């Protein structure tokens, strides 16, 4: 039986693994995310997921499957990563106000010791309502937007923020369960 390793310190991804009843361990990836906030391309997010998984997988000598993932928010073809401070978080949320954007999560699973890989990306769509300055400031002060792509966690947004969601809600949180199962199924236990 192969070990299943989540190469992430994300509490949201950990919860999704737990909710699926997976037997897994966590080894946080040492990979430092470098993301230019320019034009979106699937290759960028897929490379981030791969590098997160690879940095853990390269040190595993027995049979295991290492899963890395990354999530980004894209508005008008521009990547919105994690904000560096509350001011940048405010600007991101203001830009998302009354607009549709999309959220992409890429999953990379690497089987060790062969280093065989499978990458899968899932896209979901979110439309925010018109957000007042007070709504944005209250959210920033009540929650930590600095560790989230696009400055928000969909699961903690107050009522009135979201107008519409298309696609997987869990994908917006940080990992689509169906995509994870599909990716893992490539590596028969």
PAVOSE-818070 format. One line per 3 residues: their letters; for each residue y, x, z of N, C-alpha, C. Coordinates in nm, 2 decimals. Example, Ala and Ser with C-alpha at 12.3 -4.5 7.8 and 13.67 -1.06 7.14 Angstrom:
2
as	-0.57:1.32:0.78:-0.45:1.23:0.78:-0.33:1.32:0.78  -0.22:1.28:0.71:-0.11:1.37:0.71:0.00:1.29:0.79 $
This chain:
189
xxx	-0.12:0.08:0.00:0.00:0.00:0.00:0.12:0.09:0.00  0.21:0.06:-0.09:0.34:0.14:-0.10:0.44:0.09:0.00  0.51:0.19:0.05:0.62:0.16:0.14:0.73:0.10:0.06 $
xxx	0.81:0.01:0.12:0.93:-0.04:0.05:1.05:0.00:0.13  1.14:0.07:0.07:1.25:0.13:0.13:1.38:0.07:0.07  1.47:0.02:0.16:1.60:-0.02:0.12:1.70:0.09:0.14 $
xxx	1.75:0.14:0.03:1.85:0.26:0.04:1.99:0.21:0.06  2.01:0.13:0.16:2.14:0.07:0.19:2.16:0.05:0.33  2.29:0.06:0.38:2.32:0.03:0.51:2.39:-0.11:0.52 $
xxx	2.38:-0.19:0.41:2.45:-0.32:0.41:2.37:-0.42:0.49  2.44:-0.48:0.59:2.37:-0.58:0.67:2.34:-0.70:0.59  2.42:-0.73:0.48:2.39:-0.85:0.40:2.26:-0.82:0.32 $
xxx	2.24:-0.70:0.26:2.12:-0.68:0.19:2.00:-0.68:0.28  2.02:-0.62:0.40:1.91:-0.62:0.50:1.86:-0.76:0.53  1.96:-0.85:0.55:1.92:-0.99:0.58:1.85:-1.06:0.46 $
xxx	1.89:-1.03:0.34:1.82:-1.09:0.22:1.68:-1.04:0.22  1.65:-0.91:0.24:1.52:-0.86:0.25:1.44:-0.93:0.36  1.50:-0.94:0.48:1.43:-1.01:0.59:1.40:-1.16:0.55 $
xxx	1.50:-1.22:0.49:1.48:-1.37:0.46:1.36:-1.38:0.36  1.34:-1.28:0.28:1.23:-1.29:0.18:1.09:-1.25:0.25  1.10:-1.21:0.37:0.97:-1.18:0.44:0.92:-1.04:0.40 $
xxx	1.00:-0.95:0.35:0.95:-0.83:0.30:0.93:-0.73:0.42  0.82:-0.65:0.41:0.80:-0.54:0.50:0.87:-0.42:0.45  0.97:-0.38:0.51:1.05:-0.27:0.46:1.11:-0.18:0.57 $
xxx	1.16:-0.07:0.53:1.23:0.02:0.62:1.37:0.05:0.55  1.46:0.10:0.63:1.59:0.13:0.57:1.61:0.28:0.59  1.65:0.34:0.48:1.70:0.48:0.47:1.83:0.48:0.40 $
xxx	1.94:0.48:0.47:2.07:0.47:0.40:2.09:0.59:0.31  2.13:0.55:0.19:2.16:0.65:0.08:2.28:0.73:0.12  2.27:0.87:0.10:2.38:0.95:0.13:2.48:0.96:0.01 $
xxx	2.44:0.89:-0.10:2.52:0.89:-0.22:2.66:0.84:-0.19  2.76:0.91:-0.23:2.90:0.87:-0.21:2.95:0.80:-0.34  2.98:0.68:-0.32:3.02:0.59:-0.44:3.15:0.64:-0.50 $
xxx	3.15:0.67:-0.63:3.27:0.71:-0.70:3.28:0.61:-0.81  3.39:0.53:-0.81:3.40:0.43:-0.91:3.54:0.42:-0.96  3.56:0.45:-1.09:3.70:0.43:-1.14:3.72:0.28:-1.16 $
xxx	3.84:0.24:-1.11:3.87:0.10:-1.12:3.93:0.06:-1.25  3.86:0.10:-1.36:3.92:0.07:-1.49:3.83:-0.03:-1.56  3.81:-0.01:-1.68:3.73:-0.11:-1.76:3.59:-0.13:-1.71 $
xxx	3.54:-0.25:-1.71:3.41:-0.28:-1.67:3.31:-0.24:-1.78  3.20:-0.19:-1.73:3.08:-0.17:-1.82:2.96:-0.18:-1.73  2.85:-0.25:-1.78:2.73:-0.26:-1.70:2.67:-0.12:-1.66 $
xxx	2.69:-0.02:-1.75:2.64:0.11:-1.72:2.69:0.17:-1.59  2.82:0.14:-1.56:2.88:0.20:-1.44:2.81:0.15:-1.32  2.79:0.02:-1.31:2.73:-0.04:-1.19:2.59:-0.01:-1.18 $
xxx	2.52:0.00:-1.29:2.38:0.04:-1.30:2.36:0.18:-1.25  2.45:0.27:-1.29:2.44:0.41:-1.25:2.47:0.42:-1.10  2.55:0.34:-1.05:2.58:0.35:-0.90:2.45:0.31:-0.83 $
xxx	2.39:0.20:-0.87:2.26:0.15:-0.81:2.15:0.26:-0.82  2.14:0.32:-0.94:2.04:0.42:-0.96:2.07:0.54:-0.87  2.19:0.59:-0.86:2.22:0.71:-0.78:2.19:0.68:-0.63 $
xxx	2.22:0.56:-0.59:2.19:0.53:-0.45:2.04:0.53:-0.42  1.96:0.48:-0.51:1.82:0.48:-0.50:1.76:0.62:-0.51  1.81:0.70:-0.61:1.76:0.83:-0.64:1.78:0.93:-0.52 $
xxx	1.90:0.92:-0.46:1.93:1.01:-0.35:1.83:1.00:-0.23  1.77:0.88:-0.22:1.67:0.86:-0.12:1.53:0.89:-0.18  1.50:0.85:-0.30:1.37:0.86:-0.36:1.33:1.01:-0.38 $
xxx	1.43:1.09:-0.41:1.39:1.23:-0.44:1.34:1.31:-0.32  1.35:1.25:-0.20:1.30:1.31:-0.08:1.17:1.25:-0.03  1.12:1.14:-0.10:1.00:1.07:-0.06:0.88:1.13:-0.14 $
xxx	0.78:1.18:-0.07:0.67:1.24:-0.14:0.55:1.15:-0.15  0.54:1.05:-0.07:0.43:0.96:-0.08:0.46:0.84:-0.17  0.36:0.74:-0.18:0.38:0.62:-0.26:0.48:0.53:-0.19 $
xxx	0.59:0.50:-0.26:0.69:0.41:-0.21:0.77:0.36:-0.32  0.84:0.25:-0.29:0.94:0.19:-0.39:1.07:0.19:-0.31  1.17:0.26:-0.37:1.30:0.27:-0.31:1.40:0.18:-0.39 $
xxx	1.47:0.10:-0.32:1.56:0.00:-0.38:1.70:0.04:-0.34  1.79:0.06:-0.44:1.93:0.08:-0.43:2.00:-0.03:-0.50  2.12:-0.07:-0.45:2.19:-0.17:-0.52:2.34:-0.15:-0.50 $
xxx	2.42:-0.21:-0.59:2.56:-0.20:-0.58:2.62:-0.33:-0.64  2.73:-0.37:-0.58:2.80:-0.50:-0.62:2.94:-0.47:-0.66  2.99:-0.52:-0.77:3.13:-0.51:-0.80:3.19:-0.65:-0.84 $
xxx	3.32:-0.66:-0.83:3.39:-0.78:-0.87:3.48:-0.74:-0.99  3.48:-0.82:-1.09:3.55:-0.79:-1.21:3.65:-0.91:-1.24  3.77:-0.87:-1.26:3.88:-0.96:-1.30:3.95:-0.91:-1.42 $
xxx	3.95:-0.99:-1.52:4.02:-0.95:-1.65:3.97:-0.81:-1.70  3.84:-0.80:-1.69:3.77:-0.67:-1.74:3.80:-0.55:-1.65  3.87:-0.57:-1.54:3.90:-0.46:-1.45:3.81:-0.47:-1.33 $
xxx	3.76:-0.35:-1.29:3.67:-0.35:-1.17:3.76:-0.35:-1.04  3.72:-0.44:-0.95:3.78:-0.44:-0.82:3.67:-0.39:-0.72  3.69:-0.27:-0.68:3.59:-0.22:-0.58:3.63:-0.25:-0.44 $
xxx	3.59:-0.17:-0.34:3.63:-0.19:-0.20:3.78:-0.14:-0.19  3.86:-0.22:-0.12:4.00:-0.18:-0.10:4.01:-0.06:0.00  4.11:0.02:-0.02:4.13:0.14:0.07:4.20:0.10:0.20 $
xxx	4.28:-0.01:0.20:4.35:-0.06:0.32:4.38:-0.21:0.30  4.44:-0.26:0.41:4.47:-0.41:0.41:4.57:-0.45:0.30  4.66:-0.36:0.27:4.76:-0.39:0.16:4.69:-0.40:0.03 $
xxx	4.60:-0.31:0.00:4.52:-0.32:-0.13:4.44:-0.45:-0.12  4.38:-0.48:-0.01:4.30:-0.60:0.00:4.38:-0.73:-0.03  4.51:-0.73:0.03:4.60:-0.84:0.00:4.62:-0.85:-0.15 $
xxx	4.65:-0.74:-0.22:4.68:-0.74:-0.36:4.56:-0.79:-0.44  4.44:-0.75:-0.40:4.32:-0.80:-0.48:4.31:-0.95:-0.46  4.32:-1.00:-0.34:4.30:-1.14:-0.32:4.41:-1.22:-0.38 $
xxx	4.53:-1.17:-0.39:4.64:-1.24:-0.46:4.61:-1.24:-0.61  4.56:-1.14:-0.66:4.52:-1.13:-0.80:4.41:-1.23:-0.84  4.32:-1.25:-0.74:4.20:-1.34:-0.76:4.24:-1.49:-0.75 $
xxx	4.36:-1.51:-0.69:4.40:-1.65:-0.66:4.41:-1.73:-0.79  4.35:-1.85:-0.79:4.35:-1.95:-0.89:4.30:-1.89:-1.03  4.20:-1.80:-1.02:4.14:-1.74:-1.14:3.99:-1.73:-1.12 $
xxx	3.93:-1.73:-1.24:3.78:-1.71:-1.24:3.76:-1.56:-1.25  3.66:-1.51:-1.18:3.62:-1.37:-1.20:3.47:-1.36:-1.19  3.41:-1.25:-1.22:3.27:-1.24:-1.20:3.22:-1.13:-1.11 $
xxx	3.10:-1.15:-1.06:3.05:-1.05:-0.96:2.91:-1.00:-1.02  2.90:-0.87:-1.03:2.78:-0.81:-1.08:2.71:-0.73:-0.97  2.58:-0.76:-0.95:2.50:-0.68:-0.86:2.39:-0.61:-0.95 $
xxx	2.38:-0.48:-0.94:2.27:-0.41:-1.01:2.18:-0.36:-0.90  2.05:-0.38:-0.93:1.94:-0.33:-0.84:1.86:-0.22:-0.92  1.84:-0.11:-0.85:1.75:-0.01:-0.91:1.63:0.02:-0.82 $
xxx	1.51:0.00:-0.87:1.39:0.03:-0.79:1.33:0.16:-0.85  1.30:0.25:-0.77:1.23:0.38:-0.81:1.10:0.39:-0.74  0.99:0.41:-0.81:0.86:0.43:-0.76:0.84:0.58:-0.74 $
xxx	0.80:0.62:-0.62:0.77:0.76:-0.59:0.62:0.77:-0.58  0.57:0.89:-0.60:0.64:1.01:-0.64:0.66:1.02:-0.79  0.62:0.93:-0.87:0.63:0.94:-1.02:0.78:0.93:-1.06 $
xxx	0.87:0.87:-0.98:1.01:0.85:-1.02:1.03:0.76:-1.14  0.93:0.66:-1.15:0.95:0.56:-1.25:1.05:0.46:-1.20  1.14:0.41:-1.29:1.25:0.32:-1.24:1.26:0.20:-1.32 $
xxx	1.32:0.10:-1.25:1.35:-0.03:-1.32:1.49:-0.07:-1.27  1.57:-0.11:-1.36:1.71:-0.15:-1.32:1.73:-0.30:-1.37  1.79:-0.38:-1.29:1.82:-0.52:-1.33:1.96:-0.55:-1.28 $
xxx	2.04:-0.62:-1.36:2.17:-0.66:-1.32:2.18:-0.81:-1.33  2.25:-0.87:-1.24:2.27:-1.02:-1.23:2.42:-1.04:-1.22  2.47:-1.14:-1.30:2.61:-1.18:-1.30:2.63:-1.32:-1.25 $
xxx	2.72:-1.34:-1.16:2.76:-1.47:-1.10:2.91:-1.49:-1.13  2.96:-1.61:-1.12:3.10:-1.64:-1.15:3.16:-1.71:-1.03  3.28:-1.68:-1.00:3.35:-1.74:-0.89:3.50:-1.77:-0.93 $
xxx	3.54:-1.89:-0.90:3.68:-1.93:-0.92:3.74:-1.96:-0.79  3.85:-1.90:-0.76:3.93:-1.93:-0.63:4.03:-2.03:-0.66  4.06:-2.11:-0.56:4.17:-2.20:-0.56:4.30:-2.11:-0.55 $
xxx	4.42:-2.18:-0.56:4.54:-2.11:-0.54:4.55:-2.07:-0.39  4.57:-1.94:-0.36:4.56:-1.89:-0.22:4.70:-1.87:-0.18  4.74:-1.93:-0.06:4.87:-1.90:-0.01:4.87:-1.76:0.06 $
xxx	4.99:-1.71:0.09:5.00:-1.58:0.16:4.94:-1.60:0.30  4.96:-1.71:0.36:4.90:-1.73:0.49:4.75:-1.73:0.49  4.69:-1.80:0.39:4.54:-1.80:0.38:4.49:-1.66:0.36 $
xxx	4.56:-1.58:0.28:4.51:-1.44:0.25:4.53:-1.36:0.38  4.64:-1.36:0.44:4.67:-1.28:0.56:4.57:-1.32:0.67  4.55:-1.45:0.69:4.46:-1.49:0.80:4.32:-1.44:0.77 $
xxx	4.27:-1.44:0.65:4.14:-1.39:0.61:4.13:-1.24:0.64  4.23:-1.17:0.60:4.23:-1.02:0.62:4.23:-0.99:0.77  4.30:-1.06:0.85:4.31:-1.04:0.99:4.19:-1.08:1.06 $
xxx	4.12:-1.18:1.02:4.00:-1.24:1.09:3.87:-1.17:1.05  3.87:-1.11:0.93:3.74:-1.05:0.87:3.77:-0.91:0.82  3.67:-0.84:0.80:3.69:-0.70:0.75:3.67:-0.69:0.60 $
xxx	3.78:-0.70:0.53:3.76:-0.70:0.38:3.74:-0.56:0.32  3.76:-0.45:0.41:3.76:-0.32:0.36:3.62:-0.27:0.32  3.51:-0.33:0.35:3.38:-0.29:0.32:3.31:-0.38:0.21 $
xxx	3.40:-0.45:0.14:3.35:-0.55:0.04:3.42:-0.53:-0.09  3.34:-0.53:-0.20:3.40:-0.53:-0.33:3.49:-0.65:-0.35  3.61:-0.63:-0.41:3.70:-0.74:-0.43:3.77:-0.79:-0.31 $
xxx	3.74:-0.73:-0.20:3.81:-0.76:-0.07:3.76:-0.89:0.00  3.64:-0.94:-0.04:3.60:-1.06:0.03:3.44:-1.07:0.03  3.40:-1.14:0.13:3.26:-1.17:0.15:3.25:-1.32:0.13 $
xxx	3.18:-1.37:0.02:3.17:-1.51:-0.01:3.12:-1.59:0.10  3.03:-1.54:0.18:2.97:-1.61:0.29:3.06:-1.64:0.41  3.17:-1.57:0.42:3.27:-1.58:0.53:3.40:-1.64:0.49 $
xxx	3.42:-1.67:0.36:3.55:-1.73:0.32:3.57:-1.86:0.39  3.69:-1.89:0.43:3.73:-2.02:0.49:3.72:-2.13:0.39  3.71:-2.25:0.43:3.71:-2.37:0.34:3.85:-2.36:0.27 $
xxx	3.84:-2.40:0.14:3.96:-2.40:0.06:3.98:-2.28:-0.03  3.91:-2.17:0.00:3.92:-2.05:-0.09:3.86:-2.07:-0.22  3.74:-2.13:-0.23:3.66:-2.13:-0.35:3.66:-2.26:-0.42 $
xxx	3.69:-2.26:-0.54:3.69:-2.38:-0.62:3.55:-2.40:-0.69  3.49:-2.30:-0.74:3.37:-2.31:-0.81:3.29:-2.18:-0.80  3.15:-2.20:-0.80:3.06:-2.08:-0.81:2.96:-2.11:-0.92 $
xxx	2.93:-2.02:-1.00:2.83:-2.03:-1.11:2.73:-1.92:-1.09  2.60:-1.95:-1.09:2.50:-1.85:-1.07:2.46:-1.83:-0.93  2.40:-1.72:-0.90:2.34:-1.70:-0.77:2.44:-1.67:-0.66 $
xxx	2.44:-1.75:-0.55:2.53:-1.73:-0.44:2.49:-1.60:-0.37  2.36:-1.57:-0.35:2.32:-1.45:-0.29:2.36:-1.32:-0.37  2.36:-1.33:-0.50:2.41:-1.22:-0.58:2.55:-1.18:-0.54 $
xxx	2.63:-1.28:-0.51:2.77:-1.26:-0.47:2.78:-1.19:-0.34  2.68:-1.23:-0.25:2.67:-1.17:-0.12:2.63:-1.02:-0.13  2.55:-0.99:-0.23:2.51:-0.85:-0.25:2.37:-0.82:-0.31 $
xxx	2.29:-0.93:-0.33:2.16:-0.91:-0.38:2.10:-1.04:-0.42  2.06:-1.06:-0.55:2.00:-1.18:-0.59:1.85:-1.17:-0.56  1.79:-1.26:-0.48:1.65:-1.26:-0.44:1.56:-1.26:-0.56 $
xxx	1.59:-1.35:-0.66:1.50:-1.37:-0.78:1.50:-1.23:-0.86  1.62:-1.17:-0.87:1.62:-1.04:-0.94:1.55:-0.94:-0.87  1.55:-0.94:-0.73:1.48:-0.84:-0.66:1.33:-0.85:-0.68 $
xxx	1.28:-0.98:-0.66:1.14:-1.00:-0.68:1.09:-0.96:-0.82  1.17:-1.00:-0.92:1.14:-0.96:-1.06:1.13:-0.81:-1.08  1.23:-0.74:-1.02:1.23:-0.60:-1.03:1.11:-0.53:-0.96 $
xxx	1.08:-0.58:-0.84:0.97:-0.52:-0.77:0.84:-0.56:-0.83  0.83:-0.67:-0.90:0.70:-0.71:-0.97:0.65:-0.61:-1.07  0.74:-0.53:-1.12:0.71:-0.43:-1.22:0.61:-0.32:-1.16 $
xxx	0.63:-0.30:-1.03:0.55:-0.20:-0.96:0.44:-0.28:-0.88  0.33:-0.29:-0.94:0.22:-0.37:-0.87:0.18:-0.29:-0.74  0.18:-0.36:-0.63:0.14:-0.30:-0.50:-0.01:-0.28:-0.51 $
